[in-house]
């Protein structure tokens, strides 16, 4: 799991208006390793979904690079690809969308929805497409008899299985899961998460898992990155991040994770104030307006994301000095 399959380098996305501009994603860099699940967490509006859509080129980024390791000898700058070449490579990088209701075309049958990526990216005979659709439908827990129906006939969990089947039909190497289970009931969430893990084990895919649910992230992830106001502020292996956070914002997020033990008293870290306006960010560390540990330095200097210990990165001036609390043992 040490082979890098996707490298995001100083990626930014800026939306310009008449009087102001908003940097939804600001100079984000990280790597995805082959076969791992790398999660992005953070509160609503921090830029997680925008980053995911930039990676699959659902929206075009303002600046930066995404290098995709297509093979051992071929490394591609994904953002520089022209339309024809992009179609060939896009089958390797797919996306599962958050809303299983709005992400499926109500006028298309399940068969047409799942087979569409094949028809767009590959030249296959009708019989081959039918065989491939039936195969992936069964692997994602869908009955073959469902293929002639329309999306309105299905529950949220079944619709998400259709979305997963559509994403996996081209045998992708990287899959961006954008809040893939957040719109589902808890019991259905568990089924979909287990399905994603089983499919990953079978096909060796790499997941970029975007979520605000830390309990889900803890269960499915190998590594976790925390985002705040368009920037990544901490990256670590899952167990390390949950037990030994090095950024005050991460500590606050982890304090909200419910513990399945009635004898353990929860100690919430309630952040003061509101998330700053992304069009008018604070000087220095963007988090200093809500941080109880802030100093004058935090208000003036913007901290870089640096490696504090092996594989554990933090964008906090006092990452080595602070003693922060992680999740209480379950």
MIMAR-904559 format. One line per field, with one value per atom (N, C-alpha, C): residue number from 0; chain; atom name; x, y, z. Coordinates in steps of 0.001 Angstrom, whole numbers, plus 500000, padded with zeros to 6 digits. Each point is the difference from the previous one (the first is absolute). Example, Ala and Ser with C-alpha at 12.3 -4.5 7.8 and 13.67 -1.06 7.14 Angstrom:
// MIMAR-904559
seq <- c(0 0 0 1 1 1)
mol <- c(A A A A A A)
atom <- c(N CA C N CA C)
c1 <- c(513190 499110 500900 499650 500820 499230)
c2 <- c(494310 501190 501200 501050 501190 501090)
c3 <- c(507800 500000 500000 499280 500060 500730)
This chain:
// MIMAR-904559
seq <- c(0 0 0 1 1 1 2 2 2 3 3 3 4 4 4 5 5 5 6 6 6 7 7 7 8 8 8 9 9 9 10 10 10 11 11 11 12 12 12 13 13 13 14 14 14 15 15 15 16 16 16 17 17 17 18 18 18 19 19 19 20 20 20 21 21 21 22 22 22 23 23 23 24 24 24 25 25 25 26 26 26 27 27 27 28 28 28 29 29 29 30 30 30 31 31 31 32 32 32 33 33 33 34 34 34 35 35 35 36 36 36 37 37 37 38 38 38 39 39 39 40 40 40 41 41 41 42 42 42 43 43 43 44 44 44 45 45 45 46 46 46 47 47 47 48 48 48 49 49 49 50 50 50 51 51 51 52 52 52 53 53 53 54 54 54 55 55 55 56 56 56 57 57 57 58 58 58 59 59 59 60 60 60 61 61 61 62 62 62 63 63 63 64 64 64 65 65 65 66 66 66 67 67 67 68 68 68 69 69 69 70 70 70 71 71 71 72 72 72 73 73 73 74 74 74 75 75 75 76 76 76 77 77 77 78 78 78 79 79 79 80 80 80 81 81 81 82 82 82 83 83 83 84 84 84 85 85 85 86 86 86 87 87 87 88 88 88 89 89 89 90 90 90 91 91 91 92 92 92 93 93 93 94 94 94 95 95 95 96 96 96 97 97 97 98 98 98 99 99 99 100 100 100 101 101 101 102 102 102 103 103 103 104 104 104 105 105 105 106 106 106 107 107 107 108 108 108 109 109 109 110 110 110 111 111 111 112 112 112 113 113 113 114 114 114 115 115 115 116 116 116 117 117 117 118 118 118 119 119 119 120 120 120 121 121 121 122 122 122 123 123 123 124 124 124 125 125 125 126 126 126 127 127 127 128 128 128 129 129 129 130 130 130 131 131 131 132 132 132 133 133 133 134 134 134 135 135 135 136 136 136 137 137 137 138 138 138 139 139 139 140 140 140 141 141 141 142 142 142 143 143 143 144 144 144 145 145 145 146 146 146 147 147 147 148 148 148 149 149 149 150 150 150 151 151 151 152 152 152 153 153 153 154 154 154 155 155 155 156 156 156 157 157 157 158 158 158 159 159 159 160 160 160 161 161 161 162 162 162 163 163 163 164 164 164 165 165 165 166 166 166 167 167 167 168 168 168 169 169 169 170 170 170 171 171 171 172 172 172 173 173 173 174 174 174 175 175 175 176 176 176 177 177 177 178 178 178 179 179 179 180 180 180 181 181 181 182 182 182 183 183 183 184 184 184 185 185 185 186 186 186 187 187 187 188 188 188 189 189 189 190 190 190 191 191 191 192 192 192 193 193 193 194 194 194 195 195 195 196 196 196 197 197 197 198 198 198 199 199 199 200 200 200 201 201 201 202 202 202 203 203 203 204 204 204 205 205 205 206 206 206 207 207 207 208 208 208 209 209 209 210 210 210 211 211 211 212 212 212 213 213 213 214 214 214 215 215 215 216 216 216 217 217 217 218 218 218 219 219 219 220 220 220 221 221 221 222 222 222 223 223 223 224 224 224 225 225 225 226 226 226 227 227 227 228 228 228 229 229 229 230 230 230 231 231 231 232 232 232 233 233 233 234 234 234 235 235 235 236 236 236 237 237 237 238 238 238 239 239 239 240 240 240 241 241 241 242 242 242 243 243 243 244 244 244 245 245 245 246 246 246 247 247 247 248 248 248 249 249 249 250 250 250 251 251 251 252 252 252 253 253 253 254 254 254 255 255 255 256 256 256 257 257 257 258 258 258 259 259 259 260 260 260 261 261 261 262 262 262 263 263 263 264 264 264 265 265 265 266 266 266 267 267 267 268 268 268 269 269 269 270 270 270 271 271 271 272 272 272 273 273 273 274 274 274 275 275 275 276 276 276 277 277 277 278 278 278 279 279 279 280 280 280 281 281 281 282 282 282 283 283 283 284 284 284 285 285 285 286 286 286 287 287 287 288 288 288 289 289 289 290 290 290 291 291 291 292 292 292 293 293 293 294 294 294 295 295 295 296 296 296 297 297 297 298 298 298 299 299 299 300 300 300 301 301 301 302 302 302 303 303 303 304 304 304 305 305 305 306 306 306 307 307 307 308 308 308 309 309 309 310 310 310 311 311 311 312 312 312 313 313 313 314 314 314 315 315 315 316 316 316 317 317 317 318 318 318 319 319 319 320 320 320 321 321 321 322 322 322 323 323 323 324 324 324 325 325 325 326 326 326 327 327 327 328 328 328 329 329 329)
mol <- c(A A A A A A A A A A A A A A A A A A A A A A A A A A A A A A A A A A A A A A A A A A A A A A A A A A A A A A A A A A A A A A A A A A A A A A A A A A A A A A A A A A A A A A A A A A A A A A A A A A A A A A A A A A A A A A A A A A A A A A A A A A A A A A A A A A A A A A A A A A A A A A A A A A A A A A A A A A A A A A A A A A A A A A A A A A A A A A A A A A A A A A A A A A A A A A A A A A A A A A A A A A A A A A A A A A A A A A A A A A A A A A A A A A A A A A A A A A A A A A A A A A A A A A A A A A A A A A A A A A A A A A A A A A A A A A A A A A A A A A A A A A A A A A A A A A A A A A A A A A A A A A A A A A A A A A A A A A A A A A A A A A A A A A A A A A A A A A A A A A A A A A A A A A A A A A A A A A A A A A A A A A A A A A A A A A A A A A A A A A A A A A A A A A A A A A A A A A A A A A A A A A A A A A A A A A A A A A A A A A A A A A A A A A A A A A A A A A A A A A A A A A A A A A A A A A A A A A A A A A A A A A A A A A A A A A A A A A A A A A A A A A A A A A A A A A A A A A A A A A A A A A A A A A A A A A A A A A A A A A A A A A A A A A A A A A A A A A A A A A A A A A A A A A A A A A A A A A A A A A A A A A A A A A A A A A A A A A A A A A A A A A A A A A A A A A A A A A A A A A A A A A A A A A A A A A A A A A A A A A A A A A A A A A A A A A A A A A A A A A A A A A A A A A A A A A A A A A A A A A A A A A A A A A A A A A A A A A A A A A A A A A A A A A A A A A A A A A A A A A A A A A A A A A A A A A A A A A A A A A A A A A A A A A A A A A A A A A A A A A A A A A A A A A A A A A A A A A A A A A A A A A A A A A A A A A A A A A A A A A A A A A A A A A A A A A A A A A A A A A A A A A A A A A A A A A A A A A A A A A A A A A A A A A A A A A A A A A A A A A A A A A A A A A A A A A A A A A A A A A A A A A A A A A A A A A A A A A A A A A A A A A A A A A A A A A A A A A A A A A A A A A A A A A A A A A A A A A A A A A A A A A A A A A A A A A A A A A A A A A A A A A A A A A A A A A A A A A A A A A A A A A A A A A A A A A A A A A A A A A A A A A A A A A A A A A)
atom <- c(N CA C N CA C N CA C N CA C N CA C N CA C N CA C N CA C N CA C N CA C N CA C N CA C N CA C N CA C N CA C N CA C N CA C N CA C N CA C N CA C N CA C N CA C N CA C N CA C N CA C N CA C N CA C N CA C N CA C N CA C N CA C N CA C N CA C N CA C N CA C N CA C N CA C N CA C N CA C N CA C N CA C N CA C N CA C N CA C N CA C N CA C N CA C N CA C N CA C N CA C N CA C N CA C N CA C N CA C N CA C N CA C N CA C N CA C N CA C N CA C N CA C N CA C N CA C N CA C N CA C N CA C N CA C N CA C N CA C N CA C N CA C N CA C N CA C N CA C N CA C N CA C N CA C N CA C N CA C N CA C N CA C N CA C N CA C N CA C N CA C N CA C N CA C N CA C N CA C N CA C N CA C N CA C N CA C N CA C N CA C N CA C N CA C N CA C N CA C N CA C N CA C N CA C N CA C N CA C N CA C N CA C N CA C N CA C N CA C N CA C N CA C N CA C N CA C N CA C N CA C N CA C N CA C N CA C N CA C N CA C N CA C N CA C N CA C N CA C N CA C N CA C N CA C N CA C N CA C N CA C N CA C N CA C N CA C N CA C N CA C N CA C N CA C N CA C N CA C N CA C N CA C N CA C N CA C N CA C N CA C N CA C N CA C N CA C N CA C N CA C N CA C N CA C N CA C N CA C N CA C N CA C N CA C N CA C N CA C N CA C N CA C N CA C N CA C N CA C N CA C N CA C N CA C N CA C N CA C N CA C N CA C N CA C N CA C N CA C N CA C N CA C N CA C N CA C N CA C N CA C N CA C N CA C N CA C N CA C N CA C N CA C N CA C N CA C N CA C N CA C N CA C N CA C N CA C N CA C N CA C N CA C N CA C N CA C N CA C N CA C N CA C N CA C N CA C N CA C N CA C N CA C N CA C N CA C N CA C N CA C N CA C N CA C N CA C N CA C N CA C N CA C N CA C N CA C N CA C N CA C N CA C N CA C N CA C N CA C N CA C N CA C N CA C N CA C N CA C N CA C N CA C N CA C N CA C N CA C N CA C N CA C N CA C N CA C N CA C N CA C N CA C N CA C N CA C N CA C N CA C N CA C N CA C N CA C N CA C N CA C N CA C N CA C N CA C N CA C N CA C N CA C N CA C N CA C N CA C N CA C N CA C N CA C N CA C N CA C N CA C N CA C N CA C N CA C N CA C N CA C N CA C N CA C N CA C N CA C N CA C N CA C N CA C N CA C N CA C N CA C N CA C N CA C N CA C N CA C N CA C N CA C N CA C N CA C N CA C N CA C N CA C N CA C N CA C N CA C N CA C N CA C N CA C N CA C N CA C N CA C N CA C N CA C N CA C N CA C N CA C N CA C N CA C N CA C N CA C N CA C N CA C N CA C N CA C N CA C N CA C N CA C N CA C N CA C N CA C N CA C N CA C N CA C N CA C N CA C N CA C N CA C N CA C N CA C N CA C N CA C)
c1 <- c(500819 499181 500863 501253 500888 500109 499476 500081 498988 500475 499119 499297 498671 499233 499463 499812 499501 500693 500531 500692 499357 499400 499387 501014 500289 501080 499501 499886 499613 498753 498965 498748 499150 499482 499142 498793 498897 498791 499435 499926 499537 498772 498981 498799 500031 499990 500106 498638 499684 498784 500326 498992 500213 500866 499703 500684 500967 499894 500858 500207 501013 500259 500109 499609 500008 500915 500994 500869 499420 499253 499375 501046 501050 501126 501268 500912 501175 501298 500734 501345 500047 499123 499914 500948 500771 500909 499894 499934 500030 500209 500258 500174 499019 499579 499189 500864 500027 500794 499102 500552 499238 499379 498679 499287 499549 500291 499634 498673 499454 498866 500492 500000 500460 498778 499731 498779 500272 499052 499999 498846 500287 498947 500043 498893 499890 498548 499688 498611 499512 498695 499409 500596 500304 500532 501505 500700 501465 500701 499253 500594 500209 499488 500218 499430 498728 499340 500594 500306 500635 501315 500786 501274 499774 499023 499694 499596 499189 499547 501119 500918 501165 500869 500119 500858 499476 498663 499439 499719 500327 499749 498522 499183 498590 499876 500913 500182 501502 500337 501400 500642 501164 500720 500630 500293 500606 501493 500675 501432 500395 501228 500490 500129 500417 500202 499459 499558 499640 500725 500930 500785 499445 499614 499428 501000 500328 500942 499223 499849 499191 500615 501315 500730 501369 500805 501325 500854 499797 500840 499306 498718 499250 499330 500437 499441 499362 498726 499228 499584 500147 499431 498532 499138 498584 499316 500396 499339 500376 501075 500438 499459 499266 499521 498934 500079 498976 498812 498920 498738 500086 500667 500061 500787 501152 500825 499336 499316 499313 498953 499301 498985 500606 501208 500657 500445 500504 500535 498898 498925 498937 499385 500036 499453 500766 501240 500807 499704 499355 499721 498514 499247 498547 499515 498705 499450 498656 499800 498696 499455 498810 499464 499229 499812 499380 498520 499249 498542 499552 499534 499590 498683 499362 498739 500244 500802 500208 501111 500832 501134 499636 498758 499551 498933 500153 499046 498673 498903 498718 499409 500516 499469 500768 501019 500799 499753 500023 499885 501307 499947 501199 501084 499611 500987 500689 499210 500577 500914 499628 500808 501351 499975 501245 500884 499373 500779 500518 499472 500381 501513 500729 501454 500705 499513 500592 499757 498774 499651 500758 500348 500699 501504 500581 501470 500570 499190 500552 499180 500670 499316 499737 498762 499630 498721 499874 498787 498865 498779 498825 499975 500335 499985 501053 501150 501068 499588 499326 499529 498976 499059 498964 500614 500986 500666 500729 500687 500753 499058 498873 499032 499405 499661 499445 501022 501259 501066 500175 500074 500237 498755 498809 498762 499978 500372 500024 501044 501147 501070 499623 499128 499585 498669 499518 498804 498690 500020 498779 499512 498719 499409 499972 500313 500027 498631 498938 498649 499737 500839 499825 500432 500763 500642 499021 498784 499014 499150 500181 499194 500640 499253 500466 500334 500834 500468 498910 498839 498953 499484 500317 499518 500823 501064 500950 500142 500457 500291 501345 500331 501264 501208 499971 501119 500188 498876 500085 500491 499560 500457 501502 500489 501433 500779 499441 500641 500066 498959 500007 501115 500133 501067 501381 500159 501277 500294 498967 500164 500407 499389 500353 501458 500456 501379 501013 499620 500951 499962 499054 499805 501221 500816 501166 501286 499878 501167 500977 499536 500872 501088 501080 501096 499798 499383 499752 498516 499384 498589 499865 499401 499710 498598 499896 498709 499591 499103 499604 498797 500259 498927 499083 500609 499274 498945 500067 499021 499246 500266 499424 498487 499462 498565 499204 500663 499360 499760 499021 499769 501230 500154 501196 500196 498920 500125 500425 499487 500361 501429 500413 501372 500989 499735 500898 500099 498867 499996 500846 499833 500725 501498 500350 501417 500654 499320 500543 500118 499020 500057 501217 500243 501151 501311 500092 501224 500208 498906 500099 500439 499419 500356 501446 500454 501390 500956 499655 500840 500050 498868 499926 500717 499833 500523 501256 500399 501218 499904 498800 499806 500531 500218 500391 498822 499656 498869 500477 499431 500040 498618 499900 498712 499733 499003 499662 498820 500156 498929 500147 498887 500053 499723 499735 499681 501275 500547 501283 499905 498831 499841 500156 499431 500138 501448 500602 501380 500954 499793 500863 499921 498825 499771 500613 499981 500331 501390 500628 501186 501329 500986 501396 500706 499727 500535 498889 500158 498975 500643 499351 500406 498850 500329 498996 500068 498854 499941 499309 500495 499356 500168 498880 499987 500855 499843 500660 501405 500540 501363 500030 500999 500241 500878 499536 500730 500615 499621 500622 499808 501044 499947 500733 499381 500648 499304 500633 499319 498800 498973 498729 500147 500607 500127 500813 501056 500853 499229 499217 499259 498912 499319 498895 500491 501190 500507 500955 500629 501021 499904 498922 499873 501055 500451 501029 499509 498707 499427 498753 499826 498841 498652 499929 498741 499670 501010 499794 499539 500594 499594 498517 499529 498597 499086 500407 499200 499896 501120 500026 499193 499890 499240 498510 499560 498584 499681 501028 499770 499336 498809 499320 500740 500013 500656 498933 500104 498995 500276 500075 500243 499334 498904 499264 500799 501075 500812 501027 500203 500974 499298 500477 499423 500608 499139 500464 500492 501128 500543 500105 498909 499938 500865 500639 500724 499121 499324 499107 500777 500073 500717 499181 500648 499317 499976 498956 499920 499553 499958 499565 501194 499794 501035 500182 501214 500230 499498 499702 499585 501174 499840 501116 500433 499157 500380 500816 500035 500750 500640 501023 500606 500837 500097 500840 501476 500781 501440 500627 501234 500684 499324 499898 499297 498501 499362 498577 499133 500529 499214 500137 500846 500311 498798 498989 498826 499149 500204 499190 500863 501297 500936 500314 499853 500261 501492 500832 501444 500735 499292 500631 500912 501020 500910 500105 500784 500191 500612 500871 500626 498960 498997 498947 499226 499837 499244 500792 501319 500854 500625 500364 500693 499115 499970 499250 500880 499586 500840 499985 501138 500083 499623 499582 499721 501335 500472 501323 499885 500979 500021 500542 499125 500368 500611 499382 500560 499818 500507 499974 498581 499736 498704 498902 500321 498988 500329 499134 500216 498988 500441 499101 500359 498964 500205 499670 500822 499822 501381 500154 501300 500435 499029 500310 499645 500094 499643 500836 501256 500885 499801 499527 499858 498658 498926 498661 499779 499219 499603 498494 499614 498590 499384 498692 499296 499399 500164 499379 498699 499554 498764 500238 499079 500104 499830 500782 499924 498598 499541 498625 499838)
c2 <- c(498798 501202 501265 499886 501157 500631 499320 500535 501127 501167 501157 499863 500078 499893 501353 500929 501334 501025 501032 501048 501350 500589 501324 501028 500983 500950 501441 500663 501408 500320 499206 500168 501105 500891 501091 500144 500425 500323 501313 500983 501336 500379 500482 500500 501535 500636 501456 500632 500991 500774 501421 500857 501387 500758 499818 500785 499198 498667 499179 498632 499295 498641 499059 498766 498991 498862 499713 498851 498810 499167 498838 498965 499882 499098 500811 499927 500867 499212 499834 499400 498664 499084 498692 499004 499301 498970 498751 498843 498713 498898 498797 498858 498893 499263 498801 498793 499037 498797 498882 499196 498939 499055 499816 499050 500523 501272 500523 500759 500294 500906 501239 501118 501272 500886 500409 500758 501479 500802 501445 500327 500665 500349 501498 500504 501413 500411 501139 500426 500476 500176 500430 501325 500075 501229 500119 498922 500092 499728 499531 499791 498552 499060 498567 499590 500308 499585 500707 501283 500740 499349 499606 499330 498684 499206 498727 500182 501002 500242 500539 500747 500453 498811 499015 498849 499167 499858 499239 500898 501289 501015 500154 499841 500358 501511 500681 501440 500231 501058 500264 500818 499579 500723 501271 500940 501271 499855 499227 499781 498702 499569 498764 498869 498848 498826 498753 499039 498675 498992 499278 499017 498605 499336 498651 498985 499006 498950 498917 500175 499079 498607 499939 498728 500279 498969 500174 500985 500043 500840 501263 500180 501131 500811 501263 500937 501158 500289 500956 501185 501216 501179 500065 499523 499804 501310 501107 501276 500597 499514 500564 499229 498920 499159 500703 499828 500514 499037 500426 499277 498538 499740 498633 499085 500468 499202 499866 501057 499984 498898 499785 498955 498620 499790 498701 499785 501064 499884 500072 500702 500223 498693 498952 498725 499445 500492 499540 500764 501179 500845 500338 499364 500143 500558 500313 500653 499408 499814 499627 501253 500433 501269 499846 501142 499999 499631 500655 499850 498910 498863 498916 500299 501124 500357 500927 501043 500960 499590 499018 499625 498956 499502 499026 500628 499838 500565 499240 500673 499301 499486 500469 499580 498823 499547 498880 498768 498831 498755 499745 499090 499659 499484 499204 499479 501137 500979 501117 500841 500183 500795 499337 498702 499291 499857 499783 499735 501270 501164 501241 500253 499833 500220 499086 498772 499080 500494 500463 500446 501268 500806 501262 499794 499116 499890 498804 498990 498795 499568 499345 499427 498525 499694 498627 499613 498729 499498 499981 500014 500050 498825 498813 498810 500104 500577 500165 500988 501073 500993 499379 499229 499356 499048 499240 499054 500733 501092 500769 500665 500536 500654 498984 498832 498964 499572 499899 499589 501010 501290 501017 500209 499781 500114 498959 498787 498933 500267 500534 500269 501125 500906 501103 499722 498760 499612 500346 500169 500310 498771 499740 498898 500368 499050 500256 500447 499564 500386 501491 500672 501442 500851 499436 500797 500673 499483 500591 501077 500150 500976 501384 500971 501377 500341 501032 500312 500216 500520 500287 498738 498835 498736 499536 500708 499478 500895 499374 500724 500725 500819 500733 499088 498920 499062 499295 499612 499334 500974 501242 501006 500235 499995 500202 498819 498797 498840 500176 500604 500284 500994 501032 500984 499379 499060 499303 499134 499298 499162 500841 501173 500901 500443 500288 500458 498898 498752 498891 499272 500357 499257 500054 501053 500146 499454 499288 499484 501114 501014 501128 499607 500771 499799 500873 501185 500948 500365 499968 500362 501072 501129 501066 499766 499742 499753 501271 500769 501285 499826 499920 499806 498854 498895 498911 499344 500187 499348 500987 501294 500980 500166 499696 500173 498744 498989 498712 499758 499123 499591 499274 499998 499429 498536 499205 498576 499800 500849 499916 500492 501013 500486 498859 499184 498884 499034 499730 499096 500562 501295 500623 500077 500322 500065 498630 498964 498638 499599 500430 499721 500670 501264 500730 499328 499536 499338 498673 499234 498718 500211 501006 500286 500482 500753 500449 498826 499064 498808 499174 499940 499168 500640 501323 500665 500826 500153 500750 501485 500565 501422 500882 501262 501024 500937 500262 500880 501337 501089 501290 500157 499840 499933 501339 500718 501326 499851 500494 499831 501011 500253 500784 499112 498717 499048 499278 500399 499456 498537 499553 498596 499105 500427 499268 500047 501175 500187 499106 499910 499162 498535 499583 498592 499624 500938 499628 500456 500953 500684 499374 500174 499710 501266 501117 501306 501036 501085 501039 501373 500870 501402 500871 500994 500917 501319 500481 501261 501075 501223 501156 501200 500569 501200 499846 498853 499791 499463 499796 499504 498704 499160 498826 500442 499710 500465 498851 498753 498863 498738 499174 498713 498969 498821 498933 498681 498913 498711 500083 499225 500130 499869 498924 499784 501109 500438 501059 501311 500337 501255 499982 498862 499921 499972 499481 499908 501124 500607 501004 501167 500780 501137 501065 500690 501025 501385 500121 501305 500233 501192 500281 499773 500244 499767 498511 499175 498552 499545 500552 499654 500299 501153 500363 499051 499619 499047 498654 499524 498684 499977 501140 500037 499778 500144 499805 498569 499134 498608 499256 499430 499293 498727 499725 498812 499022 498749 498984 499397 500859 499557 500991 499608 500931 500473 499291 500384 501080 500234 501012 501355 500991 501332 500780 500472 500747 501390 500408 501328 500762 500684 500705 501255 500241 501245 500848 500971 500841 501186 500059 501104 501276 501075 501291 500677 500789 500766 499172 500640 499375 499772 499129 499798 501324 500482 501278 499977 501166 500152 499629 498985 499591 501080 501007 501116 501047 499873 500945 499236 499230 499112 500780 499473 500658 499945 500938 499976 498893 499634 498966 498654 499275 498712 500261 499396 500240 499562 499115 499460 500845 501011 500685 500704 500367 500696 499103 498681 499054 499126 500275 499122 500533 499144 500406 500072 499445 499985 501101 500870 500964 500977 500448 501037 501081 500999 501083 499477 499007 499407 499380 499346 499341 501017 501208 501032 500634 499824 500681 499068 498777 499065 498812 499682 498830 498751 498984 498812 499095 499410 499028 498621 499139 498609 499257 499659 499385 498647 499137 498672 500117 499778 500119 498699 498883 498675 499185 498800 499213 499821 500562 499856 500858 500834 500830 501469 500663 501384 500911 501190 500962 501417 500834 501413 500823 499842 500744 500385 501265 500459 499254 499509 499407 498510 499330 498575 499150 500367 499220 500349 501206 500431 499631 500036 499772 498534 499763 498650 499887 499489 499960 498626 499985 498760 499392 498684 499277 499363 499001 499306 499093 500029 499121 498566 499077 498604 499457 499238 499491 498887)
c3 <- c(500000 500000 500000 499590 499979 498619 498972 498648 499809 499626 499793 498659 500019 498755 499549 500961 499664 500898 499382 500757 499707 501018 499878 500479 499137 500278 499906 501165 500109 499175 500196 499264 500634 499172 500473 499091 500607 499232 500532 499114 500391 499180 500683 499336 500057 498851 499948 499768 500835 499851 499581 499997 499586 501005 501275 501024 500864 499932 500841 499368 500467 499521 501196 499782 501065 499590 500834 499760 500753 499284 500630 500386 499180 500278 499816 500974 499982 500168 498913 500011 500740 499621 500652 499335 500818 499500 500850 499358 500690 498970 500462 499101 500364 498991 500198 499656 500904 499767 499483 499149 499350 501029 499904 500847 501345 500319 501308 499946 501189 500132 500734 499291 500541 500187 501234 500284 500183 499530 500223 500926 501130 500945 500291 500524 500332 499968 500604 500059 498637 499856 498735 499545 498714 499440 500022 500450 500098 498671 498983 498677 499612 500804 499727 498642 499776 498761 498790 500143 498900 499613 500998 499734 499266 500446 499348 498547 499736 498625 499115 500591 499234 499601 500891 499736 498839 499882 498877 498790 500154 498967 499685 501058 499879 499932 500690 499845 499782 499311 499689 501117 500442 501040 499433 500894 499589 499766 500865 499854 500684 499768 500603 499007 500497 499162 500699 499190 500502 499122 500595 499243 500275 498925 500096 499463 500812 499604 499258 498692 499205 499955 499922 500032 500614 500126 500602 499216 498701 499144 499516 500356 499447 501109 500124 500974 499241 500301 499217 500872 499451 500656 499591 500868 499678 499595 500602 499738 498653 499387 498723 498796 500252 498903 499171 498675 499107 499988 499381 500103 499565 498870 499481 500930 500463 500907 501365 500412 501297 500047 498891 499947 500256 499484 500180 501450 500624 501356 501053 499686 500991 500501 499177 500449 501196 500222 501129 501284 499880 501166 500000 500865 500017 501346 500066 501186 500389 501312 500555 500668 499584 500472 501308 500671 501321 499974 499127 500022 499026 500502 499097 499287 500325 499349 498802 500179 498914 499036 500380 499141 498950 500024 499000 499112 498702 499044 500079 500387 500166 498697 498871 498688 499401 500710 499506 500852 499368 500756 500740 500969 500754 499058 499026 499028 499254 499533 499253 500882 501272 500928 500239 500276 500304 498769 498838 498778 499330 500358 499315 499970 501121 499929 499002 499850 499023 498585 499751 498655 499612 501008 499732 499842 500805 500041 499254 499720 499379 498790 499073 498845 500282 500365 500352 499274 499708 499375 501015 499514 500868 500976 499509 500856 501103 499658 500999 501086 499588 500970 500937 499432 500814 501018 499572 500904 501123 499633 500991 501020 499543 500894 500974 499510 500875 501052 499584 500915 501136 499650 501028 500855 499426 500777 501114 499680 500998 501077 499603 500966 500965 499569 500863 500706 499903 500744 499327 498675 499265 499238 500068 499249 498517 499147 498549 499491 500668 499575 500206 500822 500244 498818 499084 498954 499043 499902 499096 500678 501304 500750 499963 500552 500087 501452 500220 501359 501040 499591 500989 500687 499448 500563 501200 500333 500979 501234 501069 501230 499867 500997 499960 499954 500797 500021 498668 499364 498702 498929 500088 499028 500133 501244 500170 499434 500086 499384 498478 499424 498561 499676 500853 499806 500110 500929 500166 498770 499515 498811 498799 499854 498884 500095 501232 500181 499725 500299 499908 498653 499137 498759 499083 500104 499121 500630 501118 500731 500390 500745 500341 500986 499975 500960 501239 499786 501093 499999 501186 500132 501079 499630 500957 500554 501290 500654 500726 499398 500577 500922 501311 500982 499559 499624 499342 500872 501324 500879 500879 499880 500932 499836 498813 499769 500344 500555 500253 501486 500303 501384 500535 501312 500621 499627 500020 499679 498544 499115 498584 499799 500785 499937 500204 501020 500311 498825 499345 498844 498857 499714 498891 500303 501252 500383 499849 500477 499866 498536 499185 498560 499375 500355 499453 500389 501235 500460 499275 499816 499291 498547 499345 498609 499890 500984 500010 500129 500885 500164 498717 499291 498793 498816 499830 498803 500254 501265 500313 499723 500132 499696 501125 499656 500966 500206 501262 500292 500562 499484 500683 500612 501310 500689 500689 499508 500532 500956 501222 500989 501131 500684 501236 501211 499753 501065 500433 501131 500447 500412 500436 500368 498772 498882 498736 499524 500078 499555 500795 501298 500844 499577 499577 499648 498654 499052 498615 499555 500710 499462 500409 499132 500326 500473 499294 500396 499924 500761 500067 499847 499223 499890 500495 500808 500543 499236 499509 499256 500820 499852 500624 499085 499597 499176 498745 499325 498712 500053 501220 500122 500808 499702 500839 501160 501235 501179 500808 499691 500681 499168 499954 499303 500846 500159 500769 499726 500439 499984 500933 499696 500710 501512 500469 501442 500656 499323 500540 500133 498985 500037 501063 500152 500962 501445 500234 501373 500368 498970 500290 499013 500044 499074 500288 498945 500154 499581 499749 499659 500855 500557 500859 499322 498692 499289 499961 499776 500006 501382 501034 501367 500218 499511 500148 499235 498778 499217 500713 500518 500639 501293 500668 501257 499773 498736 499669 499592 499914 499615 501162 499793 501091 500402 501284 500528 500495 499547 500349 501375 501003 501370 500948 500659 500869 501208 500334 501161 499671 498681 499589 499865 500703 499955 498840 499109 498839 500423 499452 500271 498686 499653 498731 500008 498862 499774 499085 500567 499221 499433 498667 499356 500082 500347 500094 498631 499795 498760 498804 498849 498755 499075 499013 498977 499252 499845 499315 498561 499483 498608 499093 499136 499125 499018 499800 499131 500752 501318 500825 501158 499677 500995 501006 501227 501013 499579 500489 499770 500839 499662 500772 499853 501095 500001 499885 499004 499778 501177 500827 501118 501275 500004 501260 500621 499177 500538 500892 499911 500794 500912 500049 500706 501400 500998 501388 500310 499122 500241 499234 499321 499100 500756 499294 500499 498927 500279 499039 498707 500119 498820 499078 500581 499211 499167 500539 499298 498868 500043 499022 498964 500409 499110 499632 498720 499537 500103 500765 500170 498767 499685 498905 500521 499085 500346 500036 501197 500143 500703 499760 500612 501425 500983 501409 500502 499620 500261 498731 499956 498762 499467 498826 499351 500592 500993 500660 499755 499223 499604 500684 500356 500640 499577 499836 499688 501237 501024 501249 500529 500376 500503 501260 500770 501300 500063 498844 499938 500955 500191 500878 501472 500288 501387 500620 499202 500543 500358 501026 500388 499786 498847 499605 500249 500207 500296 498737 499881 498907 500447 499254 500330 501192 500962 501168 499526 500547 499576 500187 499010 499979 501031)
